[in-house]
Amino acid sequence: QDTDEFILPTGANKTRGRFELAFFTIGGCCMTGAAFGALNGLRLGLKETQNMAWSKPRNVQILNMVTRQGALWANTLGSLALLYSAFGVVIEKTRGAEDDLNTIAAGTLTGMLYKSTGGVRGIARGGIAGLTLTGLYALYNNWEHMKGSIARQSL
Protein backbone atom coordinates (compact mmCIF):
# COMPACT_ATOMS: atom_id res chain seq x y z
CA GLN A 1 0.00 0.00 0.00
CA ASP A 2 1.19 3.48 -0.82
CA THR A 3 -1.30 5.29 1.38
CA ASP A 4 -0.70 6.35 4.95
CA GLU A 5 -2.32 4.40 7.78
CA PHE A 6 -3.43 7.44 9.74
CA ILE A 7 -5.50 10.44 8.78
CA LEU A 8 -3.74 13.64 9.77
CA PRO A 9 -5.27 17.10 9.96
CA THR A 10 -4.31 19.44 7.11
CA GLY A 11 -0.86 20.88 7.73
CA ALA A 12 -0.07 18.46 10.55
CA ASN A 13 3.37 16.97 10.91
CA LYS A 14 3.81 13.21 10.42
CA THR A 15 6.21 13.01 13.35
CA ARG A 16 5.64 13.88 16.96
CA GLY A 17 7.18 17.03 18.30
CA ARG A 18 9.42 17.30 21.32
CA PHE A 19 6.51 18.23 23.60
CA GLU A 20 4.49 15.15 22.64
CA LEU A 21 7.54 12.92 23.08
CA ALA A 22 8.24 14.40 26.52
CA PHE A 23 5.41 12.41 28.10
CA PHE A 24 6.69 9.14 26.64
CA THR A 25 10.26 9.99 27.67
CA ILE A 26 9.37 10.82 31.27
CA GLY A 27 7.10 7.80 31.72
CA GLY A 28 9.54 5.46 30.02
CA CYS A 29 12.40 6.64 32.21
CA CYS A 30 10.30 6.24 35.37
CA MET A 31 9.35 2.70 34.41
CA THR A 32 12.90 1.81 33.38
CA GLY A 33 14.25 3.24 36.62
CA ALA A 34 11.70 1.30 38.66
CA ALA A 35 12.55 -1.96 36.89
CA PHE A 36 16.31 -1.43 37.18
CA GLY A 37 15.98 -0.34 40.80
CA ALA A 38 13.83 -3.36 41.66
CA LEU A 39 16.41 -5.72 40.20
CA ASN A 40 19.19 -3.87 41.98
CA GLY A 41 17.19 -3.98 45.22
CA LEU A 42 16.64 -7.71 44.83
CA ARG A 43 20.37 -8.20 44.33
CA LEU A 44 21.23 -6.05 47.35
CA GLY A 45 18.52 -7.64 49.49
CA LEU A 46 19.71 -11.16 48.74
CA LYS A 47 23.29 -10.12 49.41
CA GLU A 48 22.51 -8.44 52.74
CA THR A 49 20.34 -11.28 54.01
CA GLN A 50 22.42 -14.22 52.79
CA ASN A 51 23.22 -15.31 56.36
CA MET A 52 19.55 -15.41 57.35
CA ALA A 53 17.29 -18.44 56.94
CA TRP A 54 14.35 -18.14 54.56
CA SER A 55 11.69 -16.63 56.79
CA LYS A 56 9.21 -13.80 56.92
CA PRO A 57 11.75 -11.27 58.28
CA ARG A 58 14.14 -12.06 55.44
CA ASN A 59 11.37 -11.76 52.85
CA VAL A 60 10.26 -8.44 54.33
CA GLN A 61 13.82 -7.10 54.28
CA ILE A 62 14.25 -8.13 50.65
CA LEU A 63 10.91 -6.57 49.66
CA ASN A 64 11.80 -3.37 51.51
CA MET A 65 15.07 -3.16 49.60
CA VAL A 66 13.32 -3.85 46.28
CA THR A 67 10.71 -1.12 46.81
CA ARG A 68 13.23 1.37 48.21
CA GLN A 69 15.66 0.92 45.34
CA GLY A 70 12.87 0.84 42.74
CA ALA A 71 11.44 4.13 43.99
CA LEU A 72 14.89 5.73 44.22
CA TRP A 73 15.86 4.84 40.66
CA ALA A 74 12.42 5.71 39.25
CA ASN A 75 12.58 9.12 40.92
CA THR A 76 16.12 9.77 39.71
CA LEU A 77 15.56 8.80 36.08
CA GLY A 78 12.14 10.46 36.01
CA SER A 79 13.63 13.71 37.31
CA LEU A 80 16.38 13.62 34.72
CA ALA A 81 13.85 12.95 31.95
CA LEU A 82 11.64 15.80 33.17
CA LEU A 83 14.57 18.24 33.18
CA TYR A 84 15.76 17.06 29.77
CA SER A 85 12.29 17.30 28.25
CA ALA A 86 11.61 20.74 29.72
CA PHE A 87 14.93 22.11 28.49
CA GLY A 88 14.36 20.54 25.08
CA VAL A 89 10.90 22.08 24.67
CA VAL A 90 12.08 25.52 25.82
CA ILE A 91 15.10 25.45 23.50
CA GLU A 92 12.97 24.29 20.56
CA LYS A 93 10.42 27.05 21.11
CA THR A 94 13.16 29.66 21.60
CA ARG A 95 15.18 28.69 18.53
CA GLY A 96 12.19 27.80 16.36
CA ALA A 97 14.02 24.73 15.04
CA GLU A 98 14.19 21.05 15.93
CA ASP A 99 17.61 19.53 15.42
CA ASP A 100 20.42 17.74 17.22
CA LEU A 101 21.74 20.99 18.66
CA ASN A 102 18.60 21.16 20.82
CA THR A 103 19.19 17.60 22.00
CA ILE A 104 22.81 18.24 22.93
CA ALA A 105 22.04 21.58 24.61
CA ALA A 106 19.16 20.06 26.60
CA GLY A 107 21.34 17.15 27.75
CA THR A 108 24.18 19.45 28.75
CA LEU A 109 21.89 21.79 30.68
CA THR A 110 20.19 18.84 32.37
CA GLY A 111 23.51 17.48 33.59
CA MET A 112 24.60 20.89 34.78
CA LEU A 113 21.40 21.57 36.72
CA TYR A 114 21.16 18.04 38.14
CA LYS A 115 24.68 18.24 39.56
CA SER A 116 24.52 21.94 40.50
CA THR A 117 24.53 21.16 44.23
CA GLY A 118 28.12 19.93 43.86
CA GLY A 119 29.52 23.39 43.15
CA VAL A 120 31.41 24.43 40.05
CA ARG A 121 33.10 21.04 39.75
CA GLY A 122 29.77 19.24 39.97
CA ILE A 123 28.27 21.54 37.35
CA ALA A 124 31.21 20.90 35.03
CA ARG A 125 31.05 17.14 35.54
CA GLY A 126 27.30 17.04 35.04
CA GLY A 127 27.55 19.18 31.92
CA ILE A 128 30.27 17.00 30.45
CA ALA A 129 28.28 13.84 31.23
CA GLY A 130 25.14 15.29 29.62
CA LEU A 131 27.11 16.55 26.62
CA THR A 132 28.78 13.17 26.16
CA LEU A 133 25.59 11.09 26.46
CA THR A 134 23.49 13.29 24.18
CA GLY A 135 26.39 13.71 21.74
CA LEU A 136 26.69 9.94 21.45
CA TYR A 137 22.92 9.68 20.99
CA ALA A 138 23.03 12.32 18.23
CA LEU A 139 25.84 10.42 16.47
CA TYR A 140 23.92 7.16 16.75
CA ASN A 141 20.73 8.80 15.54
CA ASN A 142 22.45 10.22 12.44
CA TRP A 143 24.82 7.33 11.70
CA GLU A 144 23.13 6.24 8.46
CA HIS A 145 23.00 9.83 7.21
CA MET A 146 26.68 10.34 8.04
CA LYS A 147 27.69 7.07 6.35
CA GLY A 148 25.80 8.11 3.21
CA SER A 149 27.42 11.54 3.05
CA ILE A 150 30.91 10.08 3.61
CA ALA A 151 30.33 7.56 0.81
CA ARG A 152 29.20 10.36 -1.53
CA GLN A 153 32.24 12.47 -0.70
CA SER A 154 34.66 9.61 -1.42
CA LEU A 155 33.24 9.11 -4.92
Secondary structure, DSSP 8 states (H G I E B T S, - for coil): --S-SS---TT--SS--HHHHHHHHHHHHHHHHHHHHHHHHHHHHHHHTTTS-SSHHHHHHHHHHHHHHHHHHHHHHHHHHHHHHHHHHHHHHHHT--SHHHHHHHHHHHHHHHTGGGHHHHHHHHHHHHHHHHHHHHHHHTHHHHHHHHHHHH-
